[in-house]
Amino acid sequence: MILLRLFFEFFKVGLFAVGGGLATIPFLQTMGEVTGWFTNEQLTTMIAVSESTPGPIGVNMATYVGFETAGVLGSVIATLGLITPSVIVIIIIAGFLQKFRDSKTVNDVFYGLRPASTALVTSAGLSVALTIFLEVSVRVSEVEEQIFYLNAKALLLAMTVFLTMKFTKLKKLHPIAFIGISALIGIVLKM
């Protein structure tokens, strides 16, 4: 039953996450809340791992969640669930490519999808940023309250990488170098 649910949940993500891998993040946040398969903090770890490994982020995340939920077979089923809608759409479009290429309706649909996918990616980015840069402290007294405070180490690392990539001679380094250096800094900071 869990394998069928994995396939179905990732099929929905693959069907509606228009705009690439980052557009899957809001869907994955909802999936984590609904299924309990992972928390928002685990999602940020999955994003970091998926961005750091070869392959599309959505596929990497589906594989990761599937493996954590139901082992190797779960990873295969979740990945198949994610890519199946794209394969179906590509097969349909390939048959009618010429007709679609000149269609005003299709062009209008894509015109509307661009801002929507931009909003999805922006929403995902802001959610991840808030999860990473803000930490929550719960004080239990007569009244339970949450106190948000800034994660200065994460903010400093992000600003350093951004400024280094944009405004120094090191900007010519491959992004993998920045990912590797950031991973090492993360290990040192957590020690």
Solvent accessible surface area in square Angstrom, and as a share of the most:
residue,aa,sasa,rsa
1,M,190,0.85
2,I,74,0.37
3,L,54,0.27
4,L,117,0.58
5,R,96,0.35
6,L,0,0.00
7,F,65,0.27
8,F,112,0.47
9,E,18,0.08
10,F,1,0.00
11,F,52,0.22
12,K,75,0.32
13,V,6,0.03
14,G,20,0.19
15,L,79,0.39
16,F,119,0.50
17,A,15,0.11
18,V,62,0.35
19,G,49,0.47
20,G,45,0.43
21,G,21,0.20
22,L,74,0.37
23,A,0,0.00
24,T,8,0.04
25,I,3,0.02
26,P,25,0.15
27,F,58,0.24
28,L,2,0.01
29,Q,29,0.13
30,T,77,0.45
31,M,6,0.03
32,G,7,0.07
33,E,129,0.58
34,V,101,0.58
35,T,24,0.14
36,G,61,0.59
37,W,50,0.18
38,F,15,0.06
39,T,80,0.47
40,N,68,0.35
41,E,128,0.57
42,Q,96,0.43
43,L,2,0.01
44,T,19,0.11
45,T,71,0.41
46,M,4,0.02
47,I,17,0.08
48,A,58,0.45
49,V,64,0.37
50,S,4,0.02
51,E,89,0.40
52,S,60,0.38
53,T,58,0.34
54,P,128,0.80
55,G,51,0.49
56,P,88,0.55
57,I,19,0.09
58,G,6,0.06
59,V,39,0.22
60,N,29,0.15
61,M,0,0.00
62,A,0,0.00
63,T,54,0.31
64,Y,75,0.28
65,V,3,0.02
66,G,0,0.00
67,F,105,0.44
68,E,115,0.52
69,T,41,0.24
70,A,33,0.25
71,G,28,0.27
72,V,106,0.61
73,L,102,0.51
74,G,0,0.00
75,S,10,0.06
76,V,73,0.42
77,I,39,0.20
78,A,0,0.00
79,T,25,0.15
80,L,83,0.41
81,G,0,0.00
82,L,15,0.08
83,I,64,0.32
84,T,36,0.21
85,P,3,0.02
86,S,54,0.35
87,V,72,0.41
88,I,81,0.41
89,V,68,0.39
90,I,114,0.58
91,I,118,0.60
92,I,92,0.47
93,I,60,0.30
94,A,68,0.52
95,G,63,0.61
96,F,110,0.46
97,L,84,0.42
98,Q,118,0.52
99,K,153,0.65
100,F,68,0.28
101,R,140,0.51
102,D,113,0.59
103,S,30,0.19
104,K,150,0.64
105,T,94,0.54
106,V,31,0.18
107,N,83,0.42
108,D,73,0.38
109,V,78,0.45
110,F,106,0.44
111,Y,155,0.59
112,G,42,0.40
113,L,56,0.28
114,R,149,0.54
115,P,81,0.51
116,A,50,0.39
117,S,18,0.11
118,T,84,0.49
119,A,61,0.47
120,L,47,0.23
121,V,46,0.27
122,T,71,0.41
123,S,51,0.33
124,A,1,0.00
125,G,40,0.38
126,L,110,0.55
127,S,31,0.20
128,V,22,0.13
129,A,31,0.24
130,L,105,0.52
131,T,46,0.27
132,I,70,0.35
133,F,48,0.20
134,L,58,0.29
135,E,66,0.29
136,V,76,0.43
137,S,47,0.30
138,V,75,0.43
139,R,126,0.46
140,V,118,0.68
141,S,70,0.45
142,E,179,0.80
143,V,110,0.63
144,E,124,0.55
145,E,76,0.34
146,Q,112,0.50
147,I,61,0.31
148,F,117,0.49
149,Y,108,0.41
150,L,97,0.48
151,N,34,0.17
152,A,69,0.54
153,K,115,0.49
154,A,20,0.15
155,L,62,0.31
156,L,126,0.63
157,L,39,0.19
158,A,40,0.31
159,M,93,0.42
160,T,69,0.40
161,V,36,0.21
162,F,104,0.44
163,L,81,0.40
164,T,25,0.14
165,M,69,0.31
166,K,108,0.46
167,F,146,0.61
168,T,59,0.34
169,K,186,0.79
170,L,95,0.47
171,K,108,0.46
172,K,178,0.76
173,L,74,0.37
174,H,116,0.52
175,P,68,0.43
176,I,121,0.61
177,A,34,0.26
178,F,16,0.07
179,I,68,0.34
180,G,32,0.31
181,I,88,0.44
182,S,28,0.18
183,A,55,0.43
184,L,114,0.57
185,I,63,0.32
186,G,28,0.27
187,I,101,0.51
188,V,98,0.56
189,L,70,0.35
190,K,182,0.77
191,M,184,0.82
